C-alpha cells in the first residue's frame, strides 16, 4: 500500500524557492510510489485570524475543511516554509491557528492540566528556508520557529518524529547552491516515498 504524504506549502508565493522545494519533494515521492497531495496556502481562501480563541466556535471555510481531511488522511506531513523574523510566516501561523483546534489536533482532559494528542500515528518533516546562516539560527537565536512548530504544535498534537531540514542562507545563495538544495530535497522525497 503506498505511503500517504501531504505537503503543505506555507510560503504565500508560488514562485518561491519554497514552492520549488515543495514541487521537487512531491514529484520525487510520487515517482517512488507514494500517494501525494499538495496544499498551497497562498491559493486557499480563509480568514487566518482566530477571532475569539476557543471561546466561540468559528466556522471553518471549505478550504480548511479539506485541509483537515487531508491531514487526517496523511501518514506523513511535509511542511515547507521560510523563517521570517525568527518564526513562521503569518499565513502559516493563521492556518495552524484555525485548523489545529481542540477536537481535531488535541483534546483537553476534564479537571486536568494534561491533554490527549489526537494526531498520533503521523510523522513530519520541516523543509525550512532562511536568510540567516542555519548555525546562527540554531546557536544564537535558539531556533524559536523550529521549537514552536516541532514541539509546541506538531508534537503537542501527537505528530512525531519531526525532522527539520534547513536551507540557508538564501539571500546570497548562488544557482549552484540552490541546485544542491533541490537535489537534497529530491533525495528526501524519494526516501519518504519508498517507506
GUDO-974356 format. One record per atom (N, C-alpha, C): residue in one letter; x, y, z negated. Coordinates in steps of 0.1 Angstrom, whole numbers, padded with zeros to 4 digits, always signed. Example, Ala and Ser with C-alpha at 12.3 -4.5 7.8 and 13.67 -1.06 7.14 Angstrom:
<rs>
a+0132-0057-0078a+0123-0045-0078a+0132-0033-0078s+0128-0022-0071s+0137-0011-0071s+0129+0000-0079
</rs>
This chain:
<rs>
x+0008-0012+0000x+0000+0000+0000x+0009+0012+0000x+0007+0022+0009x+0015+0034+0010x+0014+0043-0003x+0025+0049-0006x+0025+0058-0017x+0018+0071-0013x+0010+0076-0023x+0002+0088-0020x+0009+0100-0026x+0013+0109-0017x+0021+0121-0021x+0013+0134-0017x+0012+0143-0027x+0006+0156-0024x+0018+0166-0026x+0019+0174-0015x+0029+0185-0015x+0021+0198-0017x+0025+0206-0027x+0018+0219-0029x+0028+0230-0026x+0025+0238-0016x+0034+0250-0012x+0029+0262-0020x+0037+0266-0030x+0033+0277-0038x+0039+0290-0034x+0046+0291-0023x+0051+0303-0017x+0040+0309-0008x+0036+0321-0010x+0025+0326-0002x+0027+0327+0013x+0040+0328+0017x+0043+0330+0031x+0045+0316+0038x+0038+0314+0049x+0040+0301+0056x+0052+0301+0066x+0059+0313+0066x+0071+0314+0074x+0084+0315+0066x+0084+0309+0054x+0095+0310+0044x+0103+0297+0044x+0115+0299+0038x+0123+0287+0035x+0115+0276+0028x+0107+0280+0018x+0099+0271+0010x+0090+0263+0020x+0084+0270+0029x+0075+0263+0039x+0082+0253+0047x+0094+0257+0051x+0103+0247+0059x+0106+0235+0051x+0109+0237+0038x+0113+0226+0029x+0100+0217+0027x+0089+0223+0025x+0076+0215+0024x+0073+0207+0036x+0075+0213+0048x+0072+0205+0060x+0082+0194+0062x+0095+0197+0059x+0105+0187+0060x+0102+0175+0051x+0099+0178+0039x+0096+0167+0029x+0084+0159+0034x+0074+0166+0039x+0062+0159+0043x+0065+0150+0055x+0072+0155+0065x+0075+0147+0077x+0083+0135+0073x+0093+0136+0065x+0102+0125+0061x+0094+0115+0053x+0086+0119+0044x+0078+0109+0036x+0068+0102+0044x+0061+0109+0054x+0052+0102+0063x+0060+0092+0072x+0071+0096+0077x+0079+0087+0085x+0084+0074+0078x+0085+0076+0064x+0089+0064+0056x+0078+0056+0051x+0066+0059+0055x+0054+0051+0052x+0044+0057+0042x+0047+0068+0036x+0038+0074+0026x+0026+0080+0033x+0015+0081+0025x+0003+0089+0029x+0005+0102+0023x+0005+0113+0031x+0009+0126+0026x-0002+0136+0029x-0005+0145+0019x-0014+0156+0020x-0006+0169+0017x-0009+0180+0023x-0002+0192+0021x-0012+0203+0017x-0010+0209+0006x-0018+0221+0001x-0010+0233+0003x-0015+0243+0010x-0008+0255+0013x-0016+0266+0005x-0011+0271-0006x-0018+0280-0014x-0021+0293-0007x-0012+0298+0001x-0014+0310+0008x-0026+0310+0018x-0030+0298+0022x-0042+0296+0031x-0055+0294+0023x-0054+0292+0010x-0066+0289+0003x-0073+0302-0001x-0086+0301-0004x-0094+0312-0008x-0099+0309-0022x-0094+0317-0032x-0098+0315-0046x-0093+0327-0054x-0100+0330-0065x-0096+0341-0074x-0085+0335-0083x-0073+0340-0083x-0062+0334-0091x-0063+0338-0106x-0073+0346-0110x-0074+0351-0123x-0084+0343-0131x-0080+0337-0142x-0089+0330-0151x-0094+0341-0161x-0105+0347-0157x-0110+0359-0163x-0114+0358-0178x-0119+0347-0183x-0123+0346-0197x-0116+0335-0204x-0104+0330-0199x-0098+0319-0206x-0107+0307-0205x-0107+0300-0216x-0116+0288-0217x-0129+0290-0224x-0132+0303-0227x-0144+0306-0234x-0156+0305-0226x-0156+0309-0213x-0167+0308-0204x-0163+0301-0192x-0170+0291-0188x-0166+0284-0175x-0166+0293-0163x-0157+0292-0155x-0156+0299-0142x-0157+0289-0131x-0167+0290-0123x-0169+0280-0112x-0157+0280-0103x-0153+0268-0099x-0142+0266-0090x-0147+0268-0076x-0139+0275-0068x-0141+0277-0054x-0139+0264-0047x-0145+0262-0035x-0143+0249-0027x-0129+0245-0026x-0120+0254-0023x-0106+0250-0021x-0100+0245-0034x-0104+0250-0045x-0099+0245-0058x-0105+0231-0061x-0117+0229-0057x-0123+0215-0059x-0115+0205-0051x-0112+0209-0039x-0104+0200-0030x-0090+0198-0036x-0084+0208-0042x-0071+0207-0048x-0071+0197-0060x-0082+0198-0068x-0083+0189-0079x-0085+0175-0074x-0093+0173-0064x-0094+0159-0059x-0081+0154-0053x-0073+0162-0047x-0061+0158-0041x-0051+0154-0052x-0051+0162-0063x-0042+0158-0074x-0046+0145-0081x-0059+0143-0082x-0065+0130-0087x-0060+0119-0078x-0061+0121-0065x-0057+0111-0055x-0042+0107-0056x-0034+0117-0058x-0019+0116-0056x-0013+0107-0067x-0002+0100-0063x+0006+0093-0073x+0019+0102-0075x+0023+0110-0066x+0035+0118-0067x+0032+0132-0062x+0035+0142-0070x+0032+0156-0067x+0046+0163-0064x+0046+0171-0053x+0058+0178-0049x+0054+0193-0049x+0060+0201-0058x+0057+0215-0059x+0069+0223-0052x+0066+0231-0042x+0076+0238-0035x+0073+0253-0037x+0083+0260-0043x+0080+0274-0046x+0094+0282-0049x+0093+0295-0048x+0105+0303-0052x+0104+0307-0067x+0116+0310-0073x+0116+0316-0086x+0116+0331-0083x+0106+0338-0088x+0106+0353-0087x+0106+0359-0101x+0115+0368-0104x+0116+0374-0118x+0117+0363-0128x+0124+0352-0125x+0127+0342-0135x+0116+0331-0136x+0105+0333-0130x+0093+0324-0132x+0086+0321-0119x+0074+0316-0120x+0066+0312-0109x+0060+0324-0102x+0058+0322-0089x+0050+0333-0082x+0036+0334-0087x+0030+0346-0087x+0017+0349-0093x+0007+0339-0087x+0007+0337-0074x-0003+0329-0067x-0003+0314-0073x+0009+0309-0075x+0011+0295-0080x+0006+0295-0095x+0010+0305-0102x+0005+0305-0116x-0010+0307-0117x-0016+0315-0109x-0030+0316-0109x-0037+0303-0105x-0032+0296-0095x-0037+0283-0091x-0037+0274-0102x-0026+0273-0110x-0025+0264-0121x-0034+0268-0132x-0035+0281-0135x-0045+0286-0145x-0059+0281-0142x-0063+0282-0129x-0076+0279-0125x-0080+0264-0125x-0070+0255-0121x-0073+0241-0120x-0068+0232-0131x-0058+0235-0138x-0053+0227-0149x-0061+0230-0161x-0073+0227-0161x-0083+0230-0172x-0085+0219-0181x-0090+0222-0193x-0095+0212-0202x-0105+0203-0195x-0104+0190-0197x-0113+0181-0190x-0108+0176-0177x-0098+0183-0171x-0091+0179-0159x-0077+0175-0162x-0069+0184-0167x-0055+0182-0170x-0052+0177-0184x-0060+0181-0193x-0059+0177-0207x-0072+0178-0214x-0072+0173-0227x-0084+0173-0235x-0080+0176-0249x-0086+0186-0255x-0084+0189-0269x-0090+0178-0278x-0084+0174-0288x-0090+0164-0298x-0097+0172-0309x-0108+0167-0313x-0116+0173-0324x-0108+0173-0337x-0107+0184-0344x-0101+0185-0357x-0086+0181-0357x-0079+0184-0346x-0065+0180-0344x-0058+0191-0336x-0045+0192-0339x-0037+0201-0330x-0031+0193-0318x-0034+0180-0317x-0030+0172-0306x-0040+0172-0295x-0036+0167-0283x-0044+0167-0271x-0041+0154-0264x-0051+0151-0255x-0049+0139-0246x-0044+0144-0232x-0035+0137-0227x-0029+0141-0214x-0037+0133-0203x-0044+0140-0194x-0054+0134-0185x-0048+0131-0171x-0035+0135-0169x-0029+0132-0156x-0018+0122-0156x-0018+0113-0166x-0008+0103-0168x-0009+0094-0155x+0003+0088-0152x+0004+0079-0140x+0009+0086-0128x+0012+0099-0129x+0018+0106-0117x+0032+0111-0121x+0040+0112-0110x+0053+0118-0112x+0054+0131-0104x+0065+0138-0105x+0066+0151-0098x+0080+0154-0094x+0081+0162-0084x+0094+0168-0080x+0091+0183-0078x+0101+0191-0082x+0100+0206-0080x+0111+0209-0070x+0108+0215-0059x+0118+0220-0049x+0117+0235-0050x+0127+0241-0057x+0127+0255-0061x+0138+0263-0055x+0134+0273-0048x+0144+0283-0042x+0146+0294-0052x+0158+0301-0051x+0161+0312-0059x+0172+0320-0053x+0172+0333-0056x+0183+0342-0052x+0194+0342-0062x+0192+0338-0074x+0203+0336-0084x+0210+0323-0081x+0223+0323-0084x+0230+0310-0084x+0224+0301-0094x+0221+0288-0090x+0215+0279-0099x+0222+0278-0113x+0235+0279-0113x+0243+0278-0126x+0239+0290-0135x+0237+0301-0129x+0234+0313-0136x+0219+0312-0142x+0210+0307-0134x+0197+0305-0138x+0196+0295-0150x+0205+0285-0149x+0204+0275-0160x+0211+0279-0172x+0223+0284-0171x+0231+0287-0183x+0229+0301-0189x+0226+0311-0181x+0225+0324-0186x+0210+0327-0189x+0201+0325-0179x+0187+0328-0181x+0179+0316-0188x+0185+0305-0189x+0179+0293-0196x+0167+0287-0189x+0166+0289-0176x+0156+0283-0168x+0141+0285-0173x+0137+0297-0175x+0123+0298-0180x+0112+0293-0171x+0114+0295-0158x+0104+0289-0149x+0104+0274-0148x+0115+0268-0149x+0116+0253-0149x+0110+0248-0161x+0113+0254-0173x+0108+0249-0185x+0092+0250-0186x+0087+0262-0180x+0073+0264-0180x+0066+0253-0172x+0071+0251-0159x+0065+0242-0150x+0066+0227-0155x+0078+0224-0158x+0081+0210-0162x+0075+0206-0175x+0078+0213-0186x+0074+0209-0199x+0060+0215-0203x+0058+0228-0201x+0045+0234-0206x+0033+0231-0198x+0035+0227-0185x+0024+0225-0176x+0023+0210-0172x+0033+0205-0165x+0032+0191-0160x+0033+0180-0171x+0043+0181-0179x+0045+0170-0189x+0034+0172-0200x+0030+0184-0203x+0018+0186-0212x+0006+0179-0207x+0004+0178-0194x-0007+0171-0188x-0005+0156-0185x+0007+0151-0188x+0010+0137-0186x+0018+0133-0174x+0021+0143-0166x+0029+0141-0153x+0043+0139-0157x+0049+0127-0155x+0063+0125-0157x+0067+0112-0151x+0080+0111-0147x+0090+0121-0148x+0089+0132-0138x+0095+0144-0142x+0095+0155-0133x+0110+0158-0130x+0113+0158-0117x+0127+0160-0113x+0127+0174-0106x+0138+0182-0109x+0139+0195-0104x+0151+0196-0095x+0149+0202-0083x+0159+0204-0073x+0160+0218-0069x+0172+0224-0072x+0174+0239-0070x+0180+0241-0056x+0176+0252-0050x+0182+0257-0037x+0185+0271-0038x+0198+0275-0039x+0201+0289-0040x+0216+0291-0042x+0220+0303-0041x+0212+0315-0039x+0208+0316-0024x+0196+0319-0022x+0190+0320-0009x+0194+0333-0002x+0195+0344-0009x+0196+0358-0003x+0208+0359+0006x+0219+0352+0003x+0231+0354+0011x+0235+0340+0017x+0225+0331+0018x+0228+0318+0024x+0230+0319+0039x+0239+0311+0044x+0241+0310+0059x+0232+0300+0065x+0231+0300+0078x+0223+0290+0085x+0228+0276+0082x+0241+0274+0081x+0247+0261+0078x+0243+0256+0064x+0243+0265+0054x+0238+0262+0041x+0224+0258+0041x+0215+0265+0048x+0201+0262+0048x+0199+0249+0056x+0207+0246+0066x+0206+0233+0073x+0209+0222+0063x+0219+0224+0055x+0222+0213+0044x+0211+0211+0035x+0204+0222+0031x+0193+0221+0022x+0182+0213+0028x+0179+0216+0041x+0169+0209+0048x+0172+0194+0049x+0185+0190+0051x+0189+0176+0052x+0187+0170+0038x+0190+0177+0027x+0188+0172+0014x+0174+0169+0011x+0165+0178+0015x+0151+0176+0013x+0145+0165+0022x+0151+0163+0034x+0147+0152+0042x+0150+0139+0035x+0162+0138+0029x+0166+0126+0022x+0156+0124+0010x+0153+0134+0003x+0143+0133-0009x+0130+0128-0004x+0125+0133+0007x+0112+0129+0012x+0112+0114+0017x+0123+0111+0024x+0125+0097+0028x+0125+0087+0017x+0132+0091+0006x+0133+0082-0006x+0120+0081-0012x+0112+0092-0014x+0099+0092-0020x+0089+0083-0012x+0090+0084+0001x+0081+0077+0009x+0083+0062+0009x+0095+0057+0006x+0098+0043+0005x+0095+0036-0008x+0091+0044-0018x+0089+0038-0031x+0076+0031-0031
</rs>
